Structure formats: structure tokens, C-alpha cells
């Protein structure tokens, strides 16, 4: 069953082009020039119930705009979308009670109050029964290990602790769909790992449908099997995580362990030499040339060990982003 469905979803903005200088500023009071910015250009997306999908793209690709459209924060220029059978931008209360949006760069907790007070406010907003609220809050705090921090003002918490509190606030009403916009941005490795473990376990227990944007491939590799890549407002890939390298990269990495430690000559003619520290050599070669390259190497070098691997996923994603 599809929980999220979009058909040619698009959003464009009319942006004022302000010119420099006092005279230009005064002229702008009477005659203004605008330009159209197409943030999202006809997205077709279908997410099934219980899926954990990564939504990737470079800065300005349209990821956050898409999440805002699906959560009803903004209205599209064209196209349609339905989430849990609702049209998001109608902002029906019945829909608001069934989803949550967490943005790593935005706060929803009261800065000067303890997180527990913000949680009680969410209880009133979402009309959560007292017993259910207490049980849910206790379970989430226990899973994230923040019970001892509930009485501490939010401004005194570390970034990692605040993000854990933000997740708890978003999940108190037990949403069926969760939109996560870079939830681990700026966090250290330990805090990232804690949130990754929590999201994996929570999704396994509750079967909630999650759409995640992140620039950390560790998040994606740890949590998601399906990846959607967006560039310039359009989806350019929708498939399994392990299929990205084969789809976008035409290269293989050949790693050699030389038996005699002597560097052979002419390796640069076979491909791009990534590492040359005897007895180890790494060469990036075209995917279709691997057999020919290995044949040449075995004929001219004494090789103790060899391996052929795909390029690192981070490198492939970075190349895709730079091209887009």
C-alpha cells in the first residue's frame, strides 16, 4: 500500500532581483525585476508502508522543499500529492495528527524551559491521553537514554542531547509517517550512532514510514535500503543503495600487493594511479577494462595479492552531486 504518492509535483518561487546602489534601490520601489526559481520540477514518487527511504541530493536540489510540500508547510505550483490519503497542503487536523517533521536546523522545543514542559505542551496540542502520553514518553526517553535530562533547560543541553529531545517531541503522538531533514547535522560520531540505532530500532518496532534527507552517507548506509537521488529539482535515481555505484560509476578500483616490492613502469597508461607505495598499488580503471588490465599486470609483475572493488560510495555520490 502506497503511503506517499506524488504526481508531477512542482514548486517554483518568484525572487526579487535587487540591484546595487542607492539609485537602483529607489528605482526598485516603482519597478521591480523578478526571476523564477524552480525548486522542484515534476517529481513522481511512491513510498510504500513501512519503508525507510533516503532522499539525497546536493544543496539546493529540492530535498527540503519536497519535505515541506509533503508535510503541508508550503503549497505546490503544480502537480498532486497524497500522504496517508490526505492532500498535505489542505492542512487537515486529521492529517497533522498522523505525521511528524523533524528538521535538524530548526528547533521545536522551548529554549528556556525543560524538555519535559515542551513535551506536555505537545500532549495538549495532539490531545494525547494521559496514560498513553506517560507510557510513550517513558519508552522514548529510555530508548534514547535522556531520562536524567528531562528537567534541564533545553539551552543547557548539548547539540546531540537536543536532537534526541527533538525526536522524542516529534514521536509523542505516534505518527505513521516521519519526515527527517538532516537529523544528525553537526553531531559527532557517537551522537550520530546513537540516533541511527534509535531510528533503526523504532522503525523496526513501529513499522513507521520514514523519508530521510542527509549528507552523511553513514546514516544512509546504516538505515536505508532504498535511495532516491534528486538534482536540480528532478529525481535522477530511485533504487537500491547498492545499485548506485553500478548506475553512476563506470570505474573499478584494482588493489595490488606486489611480491617483490618493485614498482612496475607504465601503470599510468592502465588507469589513474590512486596510491603508489610499494608493495601496495591502487589503480582506478574503466569497468570494462578490468580483465585487460589484470592480464597486463600479471604478465609484467610478480603479484602476491589482488582485489577488485567498486569505488567508495561517498566518492560516487560526491561525483554525482558535482555533475548535477
Secondary structure as UniProt FT lines:
FT   STRAND          2..16
FT   HELIX           22..27
FT   TURN            28..30
FT   STRAND          34..48
FT   TURN            49..50
FT   STRAND          52..56
FT   TURN            59..60
FT   HELIX           63..70
FT   TURN            71..72
FT   STRAND          78..83
FT   TURN            84..85
FT   HELIX           88..90
FT   HELIX           93..96
FT   TURN            97..98
FT   STRAND          99..103
FT   TURN            104..105
FT   TURN            111..112
FT   HELIX           115..125
FT   TURN            126..127
FT   HELIX           130..144
FT   HELIX           147..149
FT   TURN            150..151
FT   HELIX           154..156
FT   HELIX           159..171
FT   TURN            172..173
FT   STRAND          177..181
FT   TURN            183..186
FT   HELIX           189..206
FT   STRAND          209..213
FT   HELIX           217..223
FT   STRAND          226..231
FT   TURN            232..233
FT   STRAND          234..240
FT   HELIX           241..243
FT   HELIX           244..248
FT   STRAND          251..258
FT   HELIX           267..269
FT   STRAND          272..277
FT   TURN            278..279
FT   STRAND          280..286
FT   HELIX           287..289
FT   HELIX           290..300
FT   STRAND          303..309
FT   HELIX           313..323
//
